[in-house]
Amino acid sequence: MVAHHQSCTSSHSSPHHQPRSLFDELDDAERSPAREHKEDYGGITPVPKAQLAALCGVRLVDPIAFTQIFPYVNEMMDHLHLTEDRSKIGFYSGLVESSFAISQLCSIYHWARLSDAIGRRPVVLVGILGIGFSTLFLGMSHTLAGVLFARCLGGLFSGNIAVIHSVLGEITDSTNQAVAFPIYGLCWPLGAIIGPLLGGSFSDPAEKFPQWFNYPFLRAYPYFLPCFVAGMVAFAGVIGGYFCLEETLPSKRWKNKDYVPMRQIGSEHGSNHAEKSPQPASVKSLISIPVVRALCISGFGLAFIATGFDVTFVLYCFSPVNGGGLAFTASEIGYSLAISGMVSVCLQLFFMPYLLRRFDHAKMYNFCMGLWPFCFVLLPGLNLIARTGLDEMTGQIMPATKILVWIGIAALLAISRTACLAFSVSMILVKDAAPDPSSLGATNGLAQFAMCFARSFSPAVASSLFAFSNGFDFILLRYFWVLVMTLISFLGTTLSRRIAEGRRPSQNSHSYAVGFD
């Protein structure tokens, strides 16, 4: 076991060491001695495959339900006849997108503390069930009030995201997180592929596919079908989680004499925890920890910037070319968001394990944050390309030019998804910063609360800024929103540097050996 650990360490010091994909890590784990000698926890701790698979299944529900509205949200607001000026639609779509995060903000910490008391499993399952029902209600809504209610309801139930993060932290430790976290990290980009494809392909099906979906109900509720499919995914997640997801809260599992929490394996005090479980730390005590405070502040900045980019990107694609956008249809917006998810999947599969094992996590987080200013600065370049092949009669882009636009979109989204790796790294940093296992849920809840607070008003701010900028006649002033978001991104990069300053020396170590069972 020690020899295996040393060989892994030395391989990283070799100048000819090649980046290893997630498949390489899994292959090594299958051959790991830990599979034959599970009682030896000196080097590699196996991760239960069934638990990780069940956790990923329930995690996939949230991004599908959350992102499936993005391709058609502007169309939906237009369909509700809220305003005659299409340039003002961004105000309403931003309100709809913010409502989800505002509700999530109100519930996320309470879900986390509740899970510390009654267990992770019931909180996770109730949350997923609620997401399913709220998504169905969204598809049946035909007023702005109904849409807002459905999104608020979904946000309340999706507050269990911090609890799901806590489950991951409780089934992993520093020796195997280089495998488990990238696998778990695949869930959001996969959902970000499936969700926009559902929304872009199945919205208004009676108009797009009259030969199959020309029914009065679907004409009256043109956005029901994508919501129905997303809701069924949520219900499937509840069923799978009910039968496969086990309880991981230490105070619940310690009642089983054969169970030792993974984070306590190898600890000389591990046996004492079976007799008395520690109490979760209070909010005041968590905030007093420098690294936790830094993670919350930086997480706020990360969530604000990333959400702002997603919102303005969709509005930018929806806007006419002469108005500084790309004049994309809902389907094309869905495809572009799916490309974004595919890029994220590739990054998680082929690069994330190597990066987590090779680089200091805090420095990696800071590098990802430093990419956000470039994402906003490069956006106007797509409009310049589109203008070179604009058909003035139709207002559409010529096919040859559109190919160049799509290439530019792919490159831009590759940069933005690389920047989004900061979310995965943040989960590891939060896990390491938790003062003890019993406070992991509260620590995750606090970090997620900060992120949700940013998401609660970032869409409204970004979309309002976009709509305000579009009110100018001079084309350069229409990109005023780019300038503001770029400056905010630079500020976020500065905030992220505080994480390394607040970390304890023991939190700066790398994990070289991994196990997977």
Secondary structure, 3 states (H helix, E strand, C coil): CHHHHHHHHHHHHCCCCCCCCHHHHHHHHHCCHHHCCCCCCCCCCCCCHHHHHHHHHHHCHHHHHHHCCHHHHHHHHHHCCCCCCHHHHHHHHHHHHHHHHHHHHHHHHHHHHHHHHHCHHHHHHHHHHHHHHHHHHHHCCCCHHHHHHHHHHHHHHHHHHHHHHHHHHHCCCCCCHHHHHHHHHCHHHHHHHHHHHHHHHHCCHHHHCHHHHCCHHHHHCCCHHHHHHHHHHHHHHHHHHHHHCCCCCHHHHCCCCCCCCHHHCCCCCHHHHHCCCCCCCCHHHHHCCHHHHHHHHHHHHHHHHHHHHHHHHHHHHHCCHHHCCCCCCHHHHHHHHHHHHHHHHHHHHHCHHHHHHHCCHHHHHHHHHCCHHHHHHHHHHHHHHHHHCECCCCCCECHHHHHHHHHHHHHHHHHHHHHCHHHHHHHHHHHHHCCCHHHHHHHHHHHHHHHHHHHHHHHHHHHHHHHHHHCCCCHHHHHHHHHHHHHHHHHHHHHHCHHHHHCCHHHHCCCCCCCCC
